[in-house]
Amino acid sequence: MRRALSYILWPALLSAAITVNALGMTTGMPLLWLNVSYFGLALVLFVLERLMPHEPAWLADDGQLIPDIGHTLLSKSAVQVLIIVPALTGLSGHVDALQGSSWWPHAWPLPVQILLGLLIAEFGFYWAHRWGHEWPVMWRYHAIHHSVTRLWFVNTGRFHFVNTLLSTTFGLVLVLLAGAPSEVIIWGSAITAYVGLLTHANVEMRTGVLDYVFNTPGLHRWHHSKVLDEGNRNYGENLMIFDLMFRTFYKSPRRPPVDIGIQQPMPATLMAQIAWPFRRHPPFDVPEERLAA
């Protein structure tokens, strides 16, 4: 029973969150129902992590609950939800007006427009994420996320606010310049949030061929490996098309590592972690030995 459930959980949970949000969009209170769908999914994952964990060892307290929540509130809630997304959705109409006749296919069904928006944004997300690993100056900020020693739904939003500012803007600006309406940008942000929760969840979920289309928990666990040839792969935010195209896709029949993280020491407190990238210390000057996870 548990094995059968593990095959349907990922698509079922994503579909349920999208359905709740879609129904909420018709009520005139989209923000309320976005939060209901997001925190509802988080609550379900909290229960599932205890009923059928992928790694029982990751249930142990790592002392990072407060920093995880703090980074999430600062980077995802404040920077992304309250600043970037509203700014870009507000600009979307102005950009469309300046372009006159935008090439964006407004007549297409909304679900198809959303898929197109996800694909365009993915190109920006992919390169922002890849540069976060391959450029030492950007790894300073991205290392905060990879310093975790266990994966669970709470550290989904554990990103330095500079990392979030750069990656989110780079991905969503492409959709904005394409002339996408605000509804597409909002939907793309919601789906990205759902996929992020699922990707980091410590739940036994088998995804099979879906790994070649979407970013899944199994693929992302390899991305957190300490081994560079495993960790510097699977950069996709939602989709794996550019990992396949640029040959950074990684999937192995072996079980992903339990021991994850980075080789550099990371401060334990939230404020120290926020300040850490701005200080002069390794890995600032060791691009070939930074050991990105």
N, C-alpha and C positions, 0 to 999 in steps of 0.2 A: 504493500500500500504506500509506504513512504517513498519507495523508488518511483512508483508511478506518479505520485504527487510532485516529485522533484522535476519531472519533465513538463508539467503543465503550469508550475508556479510562475515562472518568469513571464510568459505571454499573458497569463490570466491576471496577474497583478498589474501589469502595465495597461492592459485593456480596461480593467476596472477603474484605475485612476483616470484614464482618458475619458471614460464614459461618465463618471461623476462630474468631471470638469465640464464636459460638453452639456450635460443637463443643467449644470449651474450657470452656464453662459446664457441660457434662455430665461433665467429668472431676473435678469437686470442687476445681479449682484455677483459679477464674475470674480472679483477679488476674494470675496468670502468663500466661494466654492472652490477656488484654486487652493486656498489654505485648507479647506476641509479635505480635499482630495490628497493634498501633499502630506498633511499630518496624519490623515487616516492611513495612508500607505506606510508611513513611518511607524505607526502603532502596530500595524499588522506585522511588519518586519521585526519589530522588537519582540513580539510573541514567537514568531517563527525561529528567530535566532536561538531561542531557548528550547524550542521543541525539536528542531532538526538543524543544528548548526553544521556548517561545513567543516570548521575547525573548532573542536571543543576548547582547545588551548586559548583561542581568541576571546573566550568569554571572561577570562580573568581580567581584573582591573589593571589598566596600565598607568593610572594616575593622570590621564590626559583628558578626562571628561570636561573639565572647565575650559582648558584651552581649545578643545574641539568645538564646544558650543560658542565660545567667544569668537573664534575665527569665523564660524558660520554666521553669527549675528553681524559681525563687522563686514565681512567680504561678500557674503551672499545676500543677506537681508539689506544692509545699508548701501553698499556699493552697487550691487547688481539690481536688486528689486526696487530700491527707492531712488536710484540715480540713473543708472545706465539704461535699463529697459524703458522707464517713463520718458527719458530724454529722446531715445531713438524712436519710440512710437509716436511721440509728439512731432518729431521731425519728418516722419514718413510721409505725411500728407503734404508738407512743404516741398520735399524733394520731388514727389510725384508732380506737383504743380509746376515746379521749375523745369522739369523734364518735358512738360507738355504732354506728349503722348508716350507714356512709359511703355517699355516692352513687356512689363509684367503681365502675365495672362490673367487678368481680373475675371474673365468670363469662365475660367476653369472652376470646377467644383472646389469648395474650400479644402477638403482633405488632400486633394492633389496639389493645391497651392502650398499647403503646409509641408508636404513632402518635398516640394521643390525648395521651399525656404530652408528646411533642414539640410538638404544637400548642399546648398550654397553656403550656409553658415558653417557646415562641417569642414569645408576647405580652410576657412579661417581658423577654426578651432584646432584642426589637425596641425597646422604649421605653428600656431602659437604654443601648442603643447610640445611639439617636437623641439622647437627652439628653447623651450623651458628646460629641456634635458641637455641639449647640445651646445648651448651658449652659456658659458659660466656666469655671465652677468644676469641672465634670466634664471639660471639654476639657483641662484641665491634665494630667490623668492619661492620657487616651486619646491625646493627642498623641504619647506615646512610641511607640505602635504605628504611627502614621501618619508618623513621621519617617524611616522606611526609604526608601531611594532605589531599591530593587529588591525584587521579590517572589520568594521561594523558600520551600520547605517549612520551612526552619529558622526563619524569623521568624513562623511560625504562632503561637507562644506568646509573642511579644514584647509583653507587656502589663505595665504597672505593676501591682504587686500590689493597690493600692487599686482600680484599674479592675476587676480580676478579682474581687475580694471583693464589689464592689457588683453587677456584672452577673450573675455566677453565682448569687449569693444571690437576687437579684430574680427570676431565671428559675425556679430550682429550688424556691423557697419556694411558688410558685403551684402547682406539681405536688404538693408536700407537703400543702398545705392542701386540695387536691382529694381527698386520701386515697389517692394512688397508692402501691402497695407498693414496697419497696426495690428489687426487681428492675427495675421500670420506670425508677426514677431512675438506676440503674447503667447500664442499656441506653441511656437518653437521653444520659447523659454520654459513653458510648463512641461513639455515632453522631456526637455533636457534635465529638468529637476527630477522627474520621475525616474529616468534612466540612471541618473547619478545615484539615487538612493538604492536602486536595485543592484547596480554595479558594485557597490561597496558592502552590500549586505552579507553578513556571515550566515548565509542560509544555503543549504544543499539544493542547488538548482542546476539541472542538466539542460543544456540548450542546443546541443547537436549542431545541425546545419545553420541555425540562427546565428552562430558565431561568425559566419561568413558575411552576414548582413549588418548585425547590430553589435554594439559594445556590450558584452555580457559579463557577469561576475567571473566566470572561468577565465576569460581573456584578461580581465583587469587584474586578477591575482598574479598572473605572470608579469604584468606591468610593474608590480610592486616588488619584484624580485631584486635581491642585492646583486645578482649577476648581470653585468651590463648587457650582454647579448640577449638576455631575456627581458630585463627591465626597460631597456631603451627600444621598446616595441609597443604595438597596440596603442597608438596615440589617439585614436578616434574618440570623440566625445559621445556621439550617438550611433554613428555608422562606421563601418570598417572599410568603405570603398577606397579611401585614400591610403590606408595601410596596405591594402592589397595592391593598389596601383604603384605605390612607391616602395614596395617590398619591405615594409616594417611590420607586417602581420606575423604574429607568432602564436602557435597552438601546438601543444605537445600531448601525447598520450600519458605522459608522466603526471603525477599529482603536483600542483603548484607548491612552492615552498611555504612552510609555516613560518620560518625565520625571515621576516621582511624588515625593511627600513633602509637606513643609509649608514655609511661608515663614519661620517662626521658626527661629533657630539652636538646635540641640540639642547638648548635650555629647556627646562621643564615648565616654566611659567608662561602665560599668555603674553604679557608685556615684553618679556625677554625675547620671546620668539618673534614678535613684531619688530623689535629693534635689531635682531640678529643679522638680517641681510645687509644692513647699512654699516656694519662694523667691518674693520679691516682685519680679516683673518681668513684662513683657508675655509672654503674652497675657492677664494677669489682668484688665486693665481696658479691653480693646478687644473687646467682644463682637461688634461688627459687622465687625471687620476682622481677625479671628483667622485667616482663610484656612485653615480646616480642610480637610484633604485627603480 
